[in-house]
Amino acid sequence: MLDFLQAVSDGLLFGATYALIGIGFTLVFGVMHKLNLAYAAASIGAAYAGLLILQVAAGAPPWAVFLCAFLGGGVIGWLVYLTCFHFIPLSNPLAPLMSTVGMLLLIDEIIVHVTAGMPQNYPAMFDDVMLRVGEFTLRGDLLLVAGVSVVCMIALLALLYRTRLGLATRAVSQQPVAAQLCGIRVAQVNAMTFIVTGLLGGIAGALIGASVGALSPLLTTPLTVKGLIVTVIGGLGSIPGAIVAGLLVGAFENVFQQFRGVTERDLYVMLLLFAFLVFRPSGLFKP
C-alpha cells in the first residue's frame, strides 16, 4: 500500500507537466479547430534552447535556464504558427496537420544534429530536498514541478477570463466569422494563441528536463503521444479536462511503472486511452 501511495503521489506531481502539454494541444484545437502535432517537440526544443544561457554565461543559475526556455517556447510557438498555419489554406484540413508533422520531424532532426543525439544534463532545483512523513516521501523537485505548473494554469485561466485577449480568444473559438465582423483580428488572435501555448510548452519542457535530470531527442515522440492522450481523455477543447487528464495519466503511468516495469508502462496507458474511447469517447469534460 505504501508503494502504491508513493507511486500515485509522484505520478500526480509529475503529471502536472502532462497537463501543461495537454493544455497546449487543447487550446490550439479549441481556437482553430486544428491539431498542432509539433507542440510537444517544440516544448522539448524550447527546453534545449534554455541551455544556451549556460554557453553564454557559465554557471548561470537554474532559474535563468527556465526563463530562457520560457521565452524560447514563445518564439518557437510563433514560428510554428507562421510556417505551418499562417500561409497554408486552413480550408484544407489535411494541409496544416501534415505541415505540423513535418515541423515535428524538423525540430527533432535539429535537436539530433545539434546534440549529436546525446542526452544533455539539465539543471535541477530542490533535487536534494525530501519531505518525509514516516516512510512516505515527497521529492522537492517534483513539488517544484507541480507548484510551477499550478501557477502557470492559474495565470492562463486569468488570461482567458480576465483580459481582452482572453475575451477575443473565446470569441474566435466560438464564432470566428462573428468575431471578425466585430473587429477582432482573427489571425492576430491565432498567433497570440500559439505564443501563449509556446510559453507554457517551454516551461513544461524545462520542468520535465529538471525533474528527469536530462533531456534527450527520444522524448519528443512519447511526449507527443502522451499529450494527445491527455487531450482526448480530457475532452477536445476542454482546458479543465486537460488538467484532470494530465494528472490522471501521470498517476496511472507511474503506478504501472512501479508494478509492471518501464517496458510495459506505455502499453497500459494506451489501454487506458482505448477504454475512454470505448466507454466515454467525448472525454471527461465536454467543452
C-alpha positions as CSV (number, residue, x, y, z in Angstrom):
1,M,0.0,0.0,0.0
2,L,2.9,2.4,0.8
3,D,4.5,1.7,-2.6
4,F,1.1,2.3,-4.3
5,L,0.6,5.6,-2.5
6,Q,4.2,6.7,-3.2
7,A,3.7,5.9,-6.9
8,V,0.4,7.7,-7.1
9,S,1.8,10.9,-5.4
10,D,4.9,11.0,-7.6
11,G,2.8,10.4,-10.7
12,L,0.3,13.2,-9.8
13,L,3.1,15.7,-9.2
14,F,4.9,14.8,-12.5
15,G,1.5,14.6,-14.3
16,A,1.3,18.3,-14.0
17,T,3.7,18.6,-16.9
18,Y,1.4,16.3,-19.0
19,A,-1.4,18.7,-18.1
20,L,0.5,21.7,-19.4
21,I,1.3,19.8,-22.7
22,G,-2.4,18.7,-22.9
23,I,-3.5,22.4,-22.4
24,G,-1.3,23.4,-25.3
25,F,-2.9,20.9,-27.6
26,T,-6.4,21.7,-26.3
27,L,-6.1,25.5,-26.5
28,V,-4.9,25.4,-30.2
29,F,-7.7,23.0,-31.1
30,G,-10.3,25.0,-29.2
31,V,-9.4,28.2,-31.0
32,M,-8.5,27.0,-34.5
33,H,-10.1,23.5,-34.5
34,K,-6.7,22.2,-35.7
35,L,-4.2,19.8,-34.2
36,N,-0.6,21.1,-33.7
37,L,1.3,17.9,-33.7
38,A,4.6,19.8,-33.4
39,Y,3.7,21.2,-30.0
40,A,5.4,18.6,-27.7
41,A,8.5,18.7,-30.0
42,A,8.6,22.5,-29.8
43,S,8.4,22.2,-26.0
44,I,11.4,20.0,-25.9
45,G,13.2,22.3,-28.4
46,A,12.4,25.3,-26.1
47,A,13.9,23.3,-23.1
48,Y,17.0,22.7,-25.2
49,A,17.1,26.4,-26.1
50,G,17.2,27.2,-22.3
51,L,20.6,25.5,-22.2
52,L,22.1,28.2,-24.4
53,I,22.3,30.5,-21.5
54,L,24.9,28.1,-20.0
55,Q,27.1,28.6,-23.0
56,V,26.8,32.4,-22.9
57,A,27.2,32.7,-19.1
58,A,28.9,29.7,-17.4
59,G,27.5,29.0,-14.0
60,A,24.2,30.7,-14.7
61,P,21.5,29.9,-12.1
62,P,18.8,27.3,-12.9
63,W,16.1,29.9,-12.9
64,A,17.9,31.6,-15.9
65,V,17.7,28.4,-17.8
66,F,14.0,28.2,-17.1
67,L,13.4,31.8,-18.1
68,C,15.2,31.2,-21.5
69,A,13.2,28.0,-22.1
70,F,10.0,30.0,-21.3
71,L,10.9,32.8,-23.8
72,G,12.2,30.3,-26.3
73,G,8.9,28.5,-26.2
74,G,7.1,31.6,-27.2
75,V,9.4,32.3,-30.1
76,I,9.2,28.7,-31.4
77,G,5.4,28.7,-31.0
78,W,5.1,31.8,-33.1
79,L,7.4,30.3,-35.8
80,V,5.3,27.1,-35.8
81,Y,2.2,29.2,-36.4
82,L,3.9,31.3,-39.1
83,T,5.2,28.3,-41.1
84,C,2.5,25.7,-40.5
85,F,-0.7,27.7,-40.4
86,H,-0.5,31.4,-41.4
87,F,0.4,30.8,-45.1
88,I,-1.4,27.5,-45.5
89,P,-5.1,27.3,-46.6
90,L,-6.9,26.3,-43.4
91,S,-9.9,25.2,-45.5
92,N,-7.9,22.0,-46.3
93,P,-7.9,20.1,-43.0
94,L,-5.1,17.8,-44.1
95,A,-2.6,20.6,-45.1
96,P,-2.0,22.1,-41.6
97,L,-2.0,18.7,-40.0
98,M,0.7,17.4,-42.3
99,S,2.7,20.6,-42.0
100,T,2.9,20.2,-38.2
101,V,4.0,16.6,-38.7
102,G,6.8,17.9,-40.9
103,M,7.7,20.6,-38.3
104,L,7.8,17.9,-35.6
105,L,10.3,15.9,-37.6
106,L,12.3,19.1,-38.4
107,I,12.6,20.1,-34.8
108,D,13.6,16.5,-33.8
109,E,16.3,16.4,-36.5
110,I,17.6,19.8,-35.5
111,I,17.9,18.6,-31.9
112,V,19.6,15.4,-33.0
113,H,22.2,17.2,-35.2
114,V,23.0,19.9,-32.7
115,T,23.4,17.5,-29.8
116,A,24.8,14.6,-31.8
117,G,21.9,12.6,-30.5
118,M,23.4,12.5,-27.0
119,P,21.4,13.3,-23.8
120,Q,22.1,16.7,-22.2
121,N,22.3,17.2,-18.5
122,Y,19.6,19.7,-17.3
123,P,20.0,21.8,-14.2
124,A,17.7,20.8,-11.3
125,M,16.2,22.8,-8.5
126,F,15.4,21.4,-5.0
127,D,16.5,17.9,-6.1
128,D,18.2,17.4,-2.8
129,V,15.1,18.3,-0.8
130,M,13.0,15.4,0.6
131,L,9.9,15.8,2.7
132,R,9.3,12.7,4.8
133,V,6.3,11.7,6.7
134,G,7.3,8.4,8.3
135,E,8.3,6.2,5.3
136,F,6.3,8.3,2.9
137,T,8.5,10.7,0.8
138,L,7.8,13.7,-1.4
139,R,10.6,14.8,-3.7
140,G,11.4,18.5,-3.7
141,D,11.9,18.8,-7.4
142,L,8.5,17.2,-8.1
143,L,6.9,19.6,-5.7
144,L,8.5,22.4,-7.6
145,V,7.2,20.9,-10.9
146,A,3.7,20.8,-9.5
147,G,3.9,24.2,-8.0
148,V,5.1,26.0,-11.1
149,S,2.6,24.1,-13.2
150,V,-0.3,25.2,-11.0
151,V,0.9,28.8,-11.1
152,C,1.0,28.6,-15.0
153,M,-2.5,27.1,-15.1
154,I,-3.9,29.9,-12.9
155,A,-2.2,32.5,-15.0
156,L,-3.6,31.0,-18.2
157,L,-7.2,30.9,-16.8
158,A,-6.8,34.5,-15.6
159,L,-5.6,35.5,-19.1
160,L,-8.6,33.7,-20.7
161,Y,-11.3,35.0,-18.4
162,R,-9.9,38.4,-17.2
163,T,-8.3,40.1,-20.1
164,R,-9.3,41.5,-23.5
165,L,-7.1,38.9,-25.3
166,G,-8.9,36.1,-23.5
167,L,-12.3,37.6,-24.5
168,A,-11.1,37.8,-28.1
169,T,-9.7,34.2,-27.9
170,R,-13.0,32.8,-26.6
171,A,-15.0,34.7,-29.2
172,V,-12.8,33.4,-32.1
173,S,-13.1,29.8,-30.7
174,Q,-16.9,30.0,-30.7
175,Q,-17.7,32.1,-33.8
176,P,-14.7,33.2,-35.8
177,V,-16.8,34.9,-38.5
178,A,-18.9,36.9,-36.0
179,A,-15.7,37.8,-34.1
180,Q,-14.2,39.2,-37.3
181,L,-17.3,41.2,-38.0
182,C,-17.0,42.7,-34.5
183,G,-13.5,43.9,-35.4
184,I,-11.4,41.2,-33.9
185,R,-8.3,40.3,-35.9
186,V,-8.6,36.5,-36.1
187,A,-5.0,36.0,-37.5
188,Q,-3.6,38.1,-34.6
189,V,-5.6,36.1,-32.0
190,N,-4.4,32.8,-33.6
191,A,-0.8,34.0,-33.5
192,M,-1.1,35.0,-29.8
193,T,-2.6,31.7,-29.0
194,F,0.5,29.9,-30.4
195,I,2.7,32.3,-28.5
196,V,0.9,31.7,-25.2
197,T,0.8,27.9,-25.7
198,G,4.5,28.1,-26.7
199,L,5.4,29.8,-23.4
200,L,3.5,27.1,-21.5
201,G,5.3,24.4,-23.5
202,G,8.7,25.9,-22.8
203,I,8.0,25.8,-19.1
204,A,6.7,22.2,-19.4
205,G,9.8,21.1,-21.3
206,A,12.1,22.7,-18.7
207,L,10.2,21.1,-15.8
208,I,10.5,17.7,-17.5
209,G,14.2,18.2,-18.0
210,A,14.7,19.4,-14.5
211,S,12.8,16.5,-12.9
212,V,14.4,13.8,-15.0
213,G,17.8,15.5,-14.8
214,A,18.5,15.2,-18.6
215,L,17.0,15.9,-22.0
216,S,17.0,13.6,-24.9
217,P,15.7,13.7,-28.5
218,L,13.9,10.5,-27.7
219,L,11.4,12.5,-25.6
220,T,9.7,14.2,-28.5
221,T,7.6,11.2,-29.8
222,P,6.4,9.8,-26.4
223,L,5.6,13.3,-25.2
224,T,3.6,14.0,-28.3
225,V,1.6,10.7,-27.8
226,K,1.1,11.5,-24.1
227,G,-0.1,15.0,-24.9
228,L,-2.6,13.7,-27.4
229,I,-3.8,11.0,-25.0
230,V,-4.4,13.7,-22.3
231,T,-6.3,15.9,-24.9
232,V,-8.6,13.0,-25.9
233,I,-9.2,11.8,-22.3
234,G,-9.9,15.3,-21.1
235,G,-12.2,16.2,-24.0
236,L,-11.2,18.0,-27.1
237,G,-11.2,21.7,-26.4
238,S,-11.7,21.4,-22.6
239,I,-8.9,23.0,-20.5
240,P,-10.2,21.7,-17.1
241,G,-10.4,18.3,-18.8
242,A,-6.8,18.5,-19.9
243,I,-5.7,19.4,-16.4
244,V,-7.5,16.5,-14.8
245,A,-6.5,14.1,-17.5
246,G,-2.8,15.1,-17.3
247,L,-2.8,14.3,-13.6
248,L,-4.7,11.1,-14.2
249,V,-2.3,9.9,-16.9
250,G,0.7,10.8,-14.7
251,A,-0.6,8.8,-11.8
252,F,-1.6,5.8,-13.8
253,E,1.7,5.8,-15.7
254,N,3.7,5.8,-12.5
255,V,1.7,3.1,-10.9
256,F,2.0,0.9,-14.0
257,Q,5.8,1.6,-14.0
258,Q,6.1,0.7,-10.3
259,F,4.3,-2.6,-10.5
260,R,4.8,-3.7,-14.2
261,G,8.1,-2.1,-15.1
262,V,9.1,0.6,-17.5
263,T,8.8,-1.7,-20.6
264,E,5.0,-2.2,-20.1
265,R,4.2,1.3,-18.8
266,D,3.1,2.8,-22.1
267,L,1.1,-0.3,-23.0
268,Y,-1.2,0.2,-20.1
269,V,-1.5,4.0,-20.8
270,M,-2.6,3.1,-24.3
271,L,-5.2,0.7,-22.9
272,L,-6.5,3.5,-20.7
273,L,-7.0,5.6,-23.8
274,F,-8.8,2.8,-25.6
275,A,-11.1,2.4,-22.5
276,F,-12.0,6.0,-22.7
277,L,-12.6,5.9,-26.5
278,V,-15.0,2.9,-26.0
279,F,-16.9,4.0,-22.9
280,R,-16.6,7.8,-22.9
281,P,-15.4,9.0,-26.3
282,S,-16.3,12.6,-25.6
283,G,-13.7,12.7,-22.7
284,L,-14.1,13.6,-19.1
285,F,-15.4,17.1,-19.8
286,K,-17.3,18.3,-22.9
287,P,-16.1,21.7,-24.0
